[in-house]
């Protein structure tokens, strides 16, 4: 990251990861060679798993706290 770039906020990060996951999934549909597909799908599955974990520990608790605070 250069000094002129600002870090991604949590929403931007989540959206960019969702885009990557959708784009990869769409690309899988066009791959006929299982030798190419298998390692790429394995990498994608690991990414999806890590993404879900990040949402669970970093994003959803903040959303729940915000919603609880709004009820007060």
C-alpha positions as CSV (number, residue, x, y, z in Angstrom):
1,X,0.0,0.0,0.0
2,X,1.4,3.4,-0.9
3,X,1.2,6.4,1.4
4,X,-1.7,7.9,-0.7
5,X,-3.9,4.8,-0.4
6,X,-6.2,4.5,2.6
7,X,-6.9,1.2,4.2
8,X,-10.1,-0.5,3.4
9,X,-12.9,-0.2,5.9
10,X,-14.7,-3.4,7.1
11,X,-17.6,-2.9,4.7
12,X,-15.3,-2.3,1.7
13,X,-13.2,-5.3,2.6
14,X,-16.3,-7.6,2.9
15,X,-17.7,-6.3,-0.4
16,X,-14.4,-6.8,-2.2
17,X,-14.1,-10.3,-0.9
18,X,-17.7,-11.1,-1.9
19,X,-16.8,-9.9,-5.4
20,X,-13.7,-12.1,-5.6
21,X,-15.8,-15.1,-4.4
22,X,-18.5,-14.5,-7.0
23,X,-16.0,-13.8,-9.8
24,X,-14.1,-17.0,-9.0
25,X,-17.3,-19.0,-8.9
26,X,-18.3,-17.7,-12.3
27,X,-14.8,-18.5,-13.6
28,X,-15.1,-22.1,-12.4
29,X,-18.0,-22.7,-14.7
30,X,-15.7,-22.1,-17.7
31,X,-12.9,-24.5,-16.6
32,X,-13.0,-27.9,-18.3
33,X,-9.7,-29.2,-17.1
34,X,-10.1,-30.8,-13.7
35,X,-6.3,-30.6,-13.1
36,X,-6.6,-26.8,-13.2
37,X,-10.0,-26.7,-11.4
38,X,-9.1,-28.8,-8.4
39,X,-6.4,-26.6,-6.8
40,X,-8.2,-23.4,-7.6
41,X,-11.4,-24.7,-6.0
42,X,-9.5,-25.8,-2.9
43,X,-7.9,-22.3,-2.6
44,X,-11.4,-20.8,-3.1
45,X,-12.9,-23.0,-0.4
46,X,-10.2,-22.0,2.1
47,X,-10.8,-18.3,1.2
48,X,-14.6,-18.6,1.7
49,X,-14.0,-20.4,5.1
50,X,-11.6,-17.7,6.3
51,X,-13.9,-14.9,5.0
52,X,-16.8,-16.4,7.0
53,X,-14.6,-16.6,10.1
54,X,-13.6,-12.9,9.8
55,X,-17.3,-11.9,9.4
56,X,-18.2,-13.9,12.5
57,X,-15.5,-12.5,14.8
58,X,-15.1,-9.0,13.5
59,X,-18.2,-7.8,11.6
60,X,-21.4,-9.5,13.1
61,X,-20.5,-8.6,16.7
62,X,-20.2,-4.9,15.8
63,X,-23.6,-5.1,13.9
64,X,-25.3,-6.8,16.9
65,X,-23.8,-4.1,19.3
66,X,-25.0,-1.3,17.0
67,X,-28.5,-2.8,16.8
68,X,-28.6,-3.3,20.6
69,X,-27.5,0.3,21.1
70,X,-30.2,1.5,18.8
71,X,-32.9,-0.2,20.9
72,X,-31.8,1.8,24.0
